[in-house]
Amino acid sequence: MSFNILVTGGAGYLGSVIVPELLKLGHKVTVLDNFMFSPTSLADCCYQANFEVVRGDARNKALLTKLVKDKDVVIPLAALVGAPLCNRDEIGTLTTNRDAIKTLTDVLSPEQRILMPITNSGYGVGQDGIYCTEETPLNPISTYGQTKVDAEKIALDRGNAISFRLATVFGMSPRMRLDLLVNDFVYRAVNDRFIVIFEGHFKRNYIHIRDVANAFIMGLNNFETMKNEPYNVGLSDANISKLELCAKIKEQVPNFTIIEAEIGKDPDQRNYIVSNEKIEKLGFKPQHSLEMGIKELIKAYTIINNSKFSNV
């Protein structure tokens, strides 16, 4: 079955991978994006008849009202992502991450579906050795985490929605992000050959970007079974600390030097382990391991670098 889908923020890190996959499956996809980061990330999709693109703002109620009229499903990816960016632009964060979701639910009819990306950073600081499940009380410790928790509540309270609480995503995208933890650490290993780690015992869960796309496709294909629930989406064998992540990278980049700082704090104080059992019981099986993602990134960083302001 094919759907008519609106993806807000579809030219971003996630959307640039998810949108081509949806088109491959025969879905009709309209992307709404302001193209603030990478105007060419969806260029390869433009030849497809089922692809439409609109330059605009996901907070624009009149524009949303027009665009959702004939849509079966909306995937609202438009967001300011990550604590540093959100702290820099708090008003933009609140209006995009939270208020735009309320606007969206106001203009949708009850039968139209929402597939909502959230972050498992809403768990904040977990208890040592205890896995966070979908029943664990949410305790966001950043503006970003709070706005995504609020957005999830808006979508699920409205109904006819699925929420995916994504682990920290890694892997290559046409709109690449180097600030995500695995992507960042591998970049440092390849280019700097060393890293200084603060609070190396802090743990997090991880998921490859293409498995995020697979989770959304699963939600499309199993909507009636999954609707009105949140689902953790991560690699169950990748609830690991920052130091453990560095050790895995060092297996593939042997001359990577890891220095643990005795003094100092990480600005990101998240520390938790996550259970992904709920979605796994429905048949979700990630196809990309952490080791595969590290290998992919090493190859990618042979091609790209972050030398925008360098003179060499």
Residue pairs with C-beta under 8 A, 6 or more apart in sequence:
2 25
2 26
2 27
2 28
3 27
3 28
3 72
3 73
3 220
4 27
4 28
4 30
4 70
4 71
4 72
4 73
5 22
5 27
5 28
5 29
5 30
5 71
5 72
5 73
5 74
5 75
6 29
6 30
6 32
6 67
6 68
6 71
6 73
6 74
6 75
7 15
7 18
7 19
7 22
7 29
7 30
7 31
7 32
7 74
7 75
7 77
8 31
8 32
8 33
8 58
8 74
8 75
8 76
8 77
8 78
8 100
8 104
9 15
9 32
9 33
9 58
9 76
9 77
9 78
9 79
10 16
10 18
10 19
10 29
10 31
10 32
10 33
10 42
10 75
10 77
11 31
11 33
11 35
11 37
11 38
11 39
11 41
11 42
11 175
12 33
12 37
12 41
12 77
12 78
12 79
12 81
12 175
13 81
13 169
13 173
13 175
13 176
13 177
13 180
13 209
14 77
14 117
14 169
14 173
14 209
14 212
14 213
15 31
15 33
15 41
15 42
15 77
15 175
16 38
16 41
16 42
16 173
16 174
16 175
17 171
17 173
17 174
17 209
17 210
17 212
17 213
18 75
18 77
18 212
18 213
18 216
19 29
19 31
19 42
19 45
19 51
20 42
20 44
20 45
21 210
21 213
21 217
22 29
22 216
22 217
23 29
23 45
23 48
23 50
23 51
25 217
26 50
27 50
27 220
28 50
28 52
29 45
29 50
29 51
29 52
30 51
30 52
30 53
30 54
30 67
30 71
31 42
31 51
31 52
31 53
31 54
32 54
32 56
32 58
32 63
32 64
32 67
32 78
33 53
33 54
33 55
33 56
33 78
34 55
34 56
34 57
34 58
35 55
37 175
38 174
38 175
40 174
41 173
41 174
41 175
42 51
42 53
42 174
44 174
45 51
45 53
46 53
54 63
54 67
56 63
57 63
58 64
58 76
58 78
58 96
58 100
58 104
59 95
59 96
59 99
59 100
59 103
61 103
61 106
61 107
64 103
64 104
64 107
65 107
68 74
68 104
68 107
68 108
68 112
71 112
72 112
72 113
73 112
73 113
73 114
73 115
73 220
74 104
74 108
74 112
74 113
74 114
74 115
75 114
75 115
75 116
75 117
75 216
76 100
76 101
76 104
76 114
76 116
76 117
76 151
77 117
78 96
78 100
79 96
79 97
79 117
79 148
80 86
80 89
80 92
80 93
80 96
80 97
80 144
81 144
82 144
82 179
83 142
83 143
83 144
83 145
83 267
83 268
84 179
84 267
85 93
85 144
86 93
86 97
86 142
86 143
86 144
86 147
87 142
87 143
90 143
93 143
93 144
93 147
94 143
94 147
97 144
97 147
97 148
97 150
97 151
98 147
98 150
98 151
98 154
101 116
101 151
101 154
101 155
102 154
104 114
105 114
105 154
105 155
105 158
108 114
108 158
110 159
110 160
111 160
112 160
113 160
113 161
113 162
113 223
113 227
114 155
114 158
114 160
114 161
114 162
115 161
115 162
115 164
115 216
115 219
115 220
116 151
116 152
116 155
116 156
116 161
116 162
116 163
116 164
117 164
117 166
117 212
117 216
118 148
118 149
118 151
118 152
118 163
118 164
118 165
118 166
118 230
119 144
119 145
119 148
119 165
119 166
120 132
120 165
120 166
120 167
120 205
120 232
120 234
120 272
120 274
121 140
121 142
121 144
121 145
121 148
121 270
122 138
122 139
122 140
122 145
122 148
122 149
122 152
122 165
123 132
123 136
123 138
123 139
123 270
123 272
123 274
124 138
124 139
124 140
124 141
124 145
124 270
124 272
125 139
125 141
125 269
125 270
125 271
125 272
126 132
126 136
126 271
126 272
126 273
129 273
130 273
131 239
131 273
131 274
131 275
132 232
132 272
132 273
132 274
132 275
133 232
133 275
133 277
133 278
134 165
134 229
134 230
134 231
134 232
134 278
138 149
140 146
140 148
140 149
141 269
141 270
142 268
152 163
152 165
152 230
155 161
155 163
156 163
156 228
156 229
156 230
159 227
159 228
160 227
160 228
161 227
161 228
162 219
162 223
162 226
162 227
162 228
162 229
162 231
163 229
163 230
163 231
164 212
164 215
164 216
164 219
164 230
164 231
164 233
165 230
165 231
165 232
165 233
166 207
166 212
166 233
166 234
167 204
167 205
167 206
167 207
167 232
167 233
167 234
167 235
167 238
167 274
167 276
168 180
168 181
168 182
168 204
168 205
168 206
168 207
169 180
169 206
169 207
169 208
169 209
169 212
170 180
170 181
170 182
170 183
170 206
170 207
170 208
170 209
170 290
170 293
170 297
171 183
171 208
171 209
171 210
171 288
171 293
171 296
171 297
172 209
172 296
172 297
172 300
173 209
176 183
176 300
176 304
177 183
178 184
178 187
178 306
181 204
181 206
181 242
181 245
182 206
182 245
182 290
182 293
182 294
182 297
183 297
185 195
185 242
185 245
185 246
185 249
186 249
186 253
186 294
186 297
186 298
186 301
187 297
187 301
187 306
188 194
188 195
189 195
189 246
189 249
189 250
189 253
189 256
189 298
190 253
190 297
190 298
190 301
190 302
191 301
191 305
191 306
193 253
193 255
193 256
193 257
194 256
194 257
194 258
194 259
195 246
195 256
195 257
195 258
195 259
196 259
196 260
196 261
197 242
197 243
197 246
197 258
197 259
197 260
197 261
198 261
198 264
198 265
198 266
199 242
199 265
199 266
199 269
199 271
200 241
200 242
200 243
200 246
200 260
201 241
201 242
201 243
201 271
202 241
202 242
202 266
202 269
202 270
202 271
203 239
203 240
203 241
203 271
203 272
203 273
204 239
204 240
204 242
204 270
204 271
204 272
205 232
205 234
205 235
205 238
205 239
205 272
205 273
205 274
205 276
206 234
206 235
206 238
206 240
206 245
206 290
206 293
207 233
207 234
207 235
207 238
207 286
208 235
208 286
208 287
208 288
208 289
208 292
208 293
210 287
210 288
211 233
211 235
211 286
211 287
211 288
212 233
214 284
214 286
214 287
215 231
215 233
215 279
215 284
218 226
218 279
218 282
218 283
218 284
219 226
222 282
225 282
226 282
229 278
231 278
231 279
232 274
232 275
232 276
232 278
232 279
233 276
233 279
233 284
234 274
234 276
235 276
235 286
235 289
235 290
236 275
236 276
236 277
236 280
237 289
237 290
238 289
238 290
239 273
239 274
240 248
240 290
243 258
243 260
245 290
246 256
246 258
247 258
248 290
248 291
248 294
249 256
249 294
250 256
250 258
251 291
252 291
252 294
252 295
252 298
253 298
276 284
